[in-house]
Each structure stands twice: as C-alpha cells, then as structure tokens.
Amino acid sequence: MNAIARWHQAVEDACARRADLGLLILRVAIGAHLMVMTQDNVFSWARMLEFRDFMVHHGFAFPLLCAVLSVIGQFFGGLALVLGLCTRFAGLMIAINFVVAVWMVDSKAPYPGAFPALALVAAGLCLMFTGGGRYSLDRVWRKRP
C-alpha cells in the first residue's frame, strides 16, 4: 500500500470511530437553526400572525392552525434534535414540515430557492433513520431498565 492509500485508510478509520460525533454536529446545527428561526413566532403573537398571513398568501387551508403547528414542529423539533431526545420522531416531524413547505411554497419558485427546505427534509430523514447516536438523551433513556 502506498503512502496516499495508507493516509486515506487512517482518515477513514479515524472518522468511522467518530460517526456519533457527526450525528451530534448535524443534530445541533439543524436543531439550533430551527429554534433560532422560529423563536420570534414562539415569543411574539404578532410575528405568529405575520406567519399566518404568509400561509394565507400561499394558499394554506386553516392558515393560523398550520402556522402554529409548523412553528411548534420546528421549534420543539429543533430542541429535541439539540438534546437528542426522541430524535427519530423529531426528524420525521421536521421532514414532513419541510416537504409541505417545498410543495406549497418552494415548488412555485426556481430550484435554488427550494434548496434550504430540501436540505432540511434530507437532514430530518437522515436523523429519522440513524437516530441520535451515542451523544444523545435517547441513548441514556434506552439504557434505563
């Protein structure tokens, strides 16, 4: 094996031993982003009503209910991801939320505009399938008898 192949194998081995660190980074980045982007709707009814108006503009049925459910899903789903608590369910909830966003809002615009929502769908599905990993409350919870 040449030097490049040995170096590549060493990097592969080191990263494979730290796969749970990758899940932690993904969970915290996505979860914190969702919390920051929705906190104004959580703490300000006026901002929630602006979000409702956005939903009206894009043709959502029951726009206030949809706005509230979306914000709850994003904020508390983001918190769940940061903590690694109910990670699979939170990932599914986030993926569904952003599939609806792509369908109802982003599909009317050119592709590059839809990428952030599509990336959140992918991240949600990834975490749904992988779970929270070693550095999560899910792991602590499962270890209890």
N, C-alpha and C positions, 0 to 999 in steps of 0.2 A: 504494500500500500504506500502510495507516495505521500508527501507532506500535506498537500491540499486535501487529500482524502482523509488523512488522519485528523487534520484540523476540523474538517466538516463533521466527521464522526464524533469528535469531542464536543462540538457545539450541539449536535443532535442529542447526545446523551445528557448533557447538562440541561438542555431545555425540557427534555422528556421527564427528567426528575422533578421539574418545577412546573408542570402543567397546571397544578392547582393555583399557582401564583398568577398564571394567565387568566384563569377564571375570576380570581379576585379583582384583577385590574379591569377586566371587562365589566363585571358587576358594579364596581364602584363608579367607573366612568359613566356608564349608561344610567345607573340609578341616580347619581348626583345630578347629571344633566337634566333628567326628567323632573327631579324635585325643584331645581333652580328655575326651570322654565315654567312650572305651574304654581309655584308658591304664591305669586301675586293673585291668582284666581282663588287659592285656598283662603288667603287672608283679607281679600277685598271683594265684597259683593259687587261693587261697581265694575271691577275687572271681569268678574264672572258674567255679568250682563253684557259686557263687550264681547266676550267669547260666545255667548248665546247669539248675539247679533251676527257674528261671523258664521255661526251654524245656520242661521236663517238665510243669509246670503248664499250659502252653498247648498240649500235645499234639504236640510235635515228635517225629518219629522220630529216633533216634540223637541225643539232645539234647546230649551232650558234643561230638560232631563238629560239629553245627550251631552250637553256641556258639562253638567255636574258629574255624570258617570265617567266621562273622559278624564276630567281633572282628578277625580278620586282614583281612577285606574292608574293614571300617570304618576301622581304624587305618592300614593301609598304603594303602588307597584315599584316605584323607584326606591322608596325607603326599604321595602322588602329586599330588593336586589342589593342595596348597600349592606344590609345586615346579613344577607344570605339566608333569609327566613322565608320558607315556602317559595323557594326560588323557581321551581318548575311551574307552579301556578302563576307566579308573578310574570315569568317570561311569556307564558301563554296569553295572559291578560294584556300585556304590552303589545305582543304581536297582533292580537285581534284589533286592539285600538288603532294601531297604525295601518293595518290592512284597510280598515274603514276610512282612515284619513287618505290613503292613496286612492281608494275607489271614489270617494265623494269629493275630494278636493284636488289632489295632485294629478289625477288622471286627465284633468282638463288643461294641464299645462305641459310644456315640453319636458322630456325625461330628466334633464339635470335637476329640475326643481323638485322632483319626487325622490331624489336620492336619499336625503336625510330620513324621510319616513321609511323608505325601503331598508335602509341600514338598521333602523330600529326594529323593523319586522324581523330581519335576519338575526340581530342580537337577541331578541326575545325568543325566537325559535331555538337558537343555539343554547341558550340557558335553560330552556324547557327540556331539551334533550340531554344536556350534560349535568344539570343540577348545579348546586352552589360550590361544590368542591370541598376540599379539606378546610379551608379558612371561611367557614360559614356556620351560622347558627343551626342550619339544617343538620349538619354533621354532629354537632353537640346534641341536638334533640334526638337524633336517631340512636345515639349511644346509650341513652337512658333506658333502663329496663321497663 
